Amino acid sequence: MKFDLENLNPATRFYFDEDDPNGGWIELRPCNGEALADIRKKTEVQKAEYRRGQRIQYVEADEDAQQSEIWSYSIVDWGDIVSGDGEQIECTNENKNLLMRGSVLFASKITGFLKQLNENLGLQAEDSEKN
């Protein structure tokens, strides 16, 4: 099995319409351990409370910020995604969040693509174990 040490978690391109490559595409990658650790570091705070003389530690997470960071990492690029007036929508973190939070269709497509990507990675791992 080959690995690109310069890009250990490359993006995979998905087309919104497999029959029409000009109908828009998106490049996605799953969050790896390093990315998830970085996201947690940015969005979680260790807290402690004292109850009946005992110290209780817990983690408080900003779930909205975590989702935004995951989308920012997982959605690498896109093309031919246009607004209602035909203008190209730029692939920015703001637009990623706007589409993922506001468009059920967009979020559903991305979720399906990420599920497909994870399944494919699992199959590749199984194949490499057999060989």
Beta strands, then each sheet from edge to edge (+ up, - down):
strand 1: 12-15
strand 2: 25-28
strand 3: 44-51
strand 4: 54-61
strand 5: 75-79
sheet 1: 1+ 2- 5+
sheet 2: 3+ 4-
end
